[in-house]
Amino acid sequence: MATPEPLDARLRDQDALDEIEMTSALMIAASESCERLSQRRVDEILGIAPEGRD
């Protein structure tokens, strides 16, 4: 069996990987919740500070 070749570092897109990670976190939180996620909870998951606060 051939060994897989390592990923070419040029194919890594950190922004895309970060977006995938955030989307995954939202999907997990939504699947664990019995109710719709509030905007505040979505912001918490995404690491966004509430308006007027940093």
BAKELO-987689 format. One record per residue: residue number from 1; x, y, z of N, C-alpha, C in turn. Coordinates in nm, 4 decimals, padded with zeros to 6 digits. Example, Ala and Ser with C-alpha at 12.3 -4.5 7.8 and 13.67 -1.06 7.14 Angstrom:
# residues 2
NODE   i     n.px     n.py     n.pz    ca.px    ca.py    ca.pz     c.px     c.py     c.pz
NODE   1  01.3190 -00.5690  00.7800  01.2300 -00.4500  00.7800  01.3200 -00.3300  00.7800
NODE   2  01.2850 -00.2250  00.7080  01.3670 -00.1060  00.7140  01.2900  00.0030  00.7870
# end
This chain:
# residues 54
NODE   i     n.px     n.py     n.pz    ca.px    ca.py    ca.pz     c.px     c.py     c.pz
NODE   1  00.0849 -00.1181  00.0000  00.0000  00.0000  00.0000  00.0891  00.1239  00.0000
NODE   2  00.0576  00.2173 -00.0855  00.1372  00.3391 -00.0959  00.1071  00.4322  00.0212
NODE   3  00.2110  00.4990  00.0676  00.1905  00.5973  00.1731  00.1369  00.7269  00.1133
NODE   4  00.0409  00.7864  00.1810 -00.0134  00.9109  00.1268  00.0918  01.0208  00.1291
NODE   5  00.0868  01.1056  00.0294  00.1804  01.2166  00.0239  00.1336  01.3244  00.1208
NODE   6  00.2287  01.3928  00.1856  00.1876  01.4999  00.2771  00.1205  01.6129  00.1989
NODE   7  00.0335  01.6844  00.2680 -00.0349  01.7962  00.2044  00.0650  01.9038  00.1658
NODE   8  00.0442  01.9597  00.0516  00.1260  02.0693  00.0046  00.0898  02.1932  00.0852
NODE   9  00.1864  02.2522  00.1547  00.1611  02.3679  00.2404  00.1015  02.4843  00.1625
NODE  10  00.1259  02.4907  00.0326  00.0709  02.5995 -00.0482 -00.0811  02.5886 -00.0600
NODE  11 -00.1357  02.4705 -00.0328 -00.2795  02.4513 -00.0455 -00.3541  02.4910  00.0821
NODE  12 -00.2811  02.5258  00.1859 -00.3447  02.5643  00.3125 -00.3895  02.7091  00.3055
NODE  13 -00.5112  02.7318  00.3397 -00.5687  02.8658  00.3428 -00.6198  02.8870  00.4846
NODE  14 -00.5459  02.9622  00.5648 -00.5802  02.9770  00.7055 -00.7180  03.0380  00.7250
NODE  15 -00.7557  03.1338  00.6417 -00.8890  03.1931  00.6541 -00.9976  03.0884  00.6320
NODE  16 -00.9797  03.0033  00.5328 -01.0781  02.8982  00.5054 -01.0825  02.7986  00.6213
NODE  17 -00.9675  02.7623  00.6749 -00.9638  02.6693  00.7882 -01.0322  02.7301  00.9110
NODE  18 -01.0092  02.8590  00.9355 -01.0754  02.9263  01.0475 -01.2266  02.9285  01.0288
NODE  19 -01.2706  02.9540  00.9069 -01.4143  02.9575  00.8789 -01.4771  02.8199  00.8990
NODE  20 -01.4079  02.7160  00.8581 -01.4569  02.5792  00.8772 -01.4680  02.5487  01.0265
NODE  21 -01.3692  02.5924  01.1043 -01.3710  02.5686  01.2483 -01.4890  02.6410  01.3146
NODE  22 -01.5136  02.7661  01.2750 -01.6264  02.8407  01.3319 -01.7595  02.7781  01.2924
NODE  23 -01.7718  02.7377  01.1673 -01.8950  02.6742  01.1208 -01.9197  02.5446  01.1967
NODE  24 -01.8137  02.4687  01.2174 -01.8253  02.3433  01.2932 -01.8721  02.3701  01.4355
NODE  25 -01.8154  02.4721  01.4988 -01.8547  02.5057  01.6360 -02.0030  02.5435  01.6419
NODE  26 -02.0499  02.6197  01.5425 -02.1910  02.6564  01.5380 -02.2799  02.5342  01.5170
NODE  27 -02.2391  02.4448  01.4285 -02.3186  02.3244  01.4010 -02.3269  02.2360  01.5247
NODE  28 -02.2178  02.2223  01.5966 -02.2178  02.1400  01.7180 -02.3089  02.2016  01.8230
NODE  29 -02.2956  02.3331  01.8440 -02.3803  02.4007  01.9433 -02.5274  02.3894  01.9060
NODE  30 -02.5588  02.4062  01.7785 -02.6983  02.3969  01.7341 -02.7525  02.2557  01.7529
NODE  31 -02.6711  02.1565  01.7266 -02.7179  02.0183  01.7395 -02.7371  01.9783  01.8854
NODE  32 -02.6664  02.0445  01.9765 -02.6780  02.0141  02.1186 -02.7911  02.0921  02.1853
NODE  33 -02.8463  02.1902  02.1156 -02.9495  02.2759  02.1735 -03.0888  02.2287  02.1313
NODE  34 -03.1822  02.2350  02.2253 -03.3212  02.2012  02.1933 -03.3934  02.3203  02.1321
NODE  35 -03.3378  02.4380  02.1505 -03.3986  02.5607  02.1007 -03.3066  02.6282  02.0000
NODE  36 -03.3619  02.7246  01.9320 -03.2832  02.8043  01.8388 -03.1767  02.8822  01.9156
NODE  37 -03.0550  02.8907  01.8610 -02.9492  02.9655  01.9268 -02.9794  03.1147  01.9189
NODE  38 -02.9626  03.1825  02.0310 -02.9830  03.3275  02.0325 -02.8649  03.3950  01.9621
NODE  39 -02.8878  03.5174  01.9195 -02.7788  03.5913  01.8559 -02.6619  03.6077  01.9525
NODE  40 -02.6929  03.6287  02.0799 -02.5877  03.6420  02.1815 -02.5035  03.5148  02.1889
NODE  41 -02.5689  03.3977  02.1854 -02.4958  03.2703  02.1923 -02.4108  03.2501  02.0664
NODE  42 -02.4658  03.2837  01.9506 -02.3890  03.2730  01.8259 -02.2654  03.3614  01.8348
NODE  43 -02.2836  03.4850  01.8826 -02.1703  03.5764  01.8974 -02.0656  03.5201  01.9929
NODE  44 -02.1098  03.4582  02.1026 -02.0163  03.3967  02.1976 -01.9349  03.2878  02.1298
NODE  45 -02.0012  03.2024  02.0550 -01.9337  03.0921  01.9869 -01.8316  03.1447  01.8876
NODE  46 -01.8669  03.2527  01.8188 -01.7783  03.3097  01.7175 -01.6728  03.4033  01.7769
NODE  47 -01.6843  03.4315  01.9058 -01.5860  03.5179  01.9705 -01.6050  03.6646  01.9384
NODE  48 -01.7300  03.7037  01.9141 -01.7602  03.8421  01.8810 -01.8093  03.9117  02.0067
NODE  49 -01.7492  04.0266  02.0377 -01.7913  04.1033  02.1550 -01.9251  04.1701  02.1256
NODE  50 -02.0126  04.1775  02.2251 -02.1398  04.2479  02.2057 -02.1148  04.3930  02.1686
NODE  51 -02.2079  04.4517  02.0935 -02.1928  04.5916  02.0527 -02.1790  04.6796  02.1751
NODE  52 -02.0894  04.7770  02.1646 -02.0679  04.8698  02.2750 -01.9682  04.8192  02.3767
NODE  53 -01.9233  04.6943  02.3615 -01.8239  04.6371  02.4544 -01.7161  04.5691  02.3741
NODE  54 -01.5936  04.5836  02.4148 -01.4800  04.5158  02.3500 -01.4126  04.4219  02.4438
# end
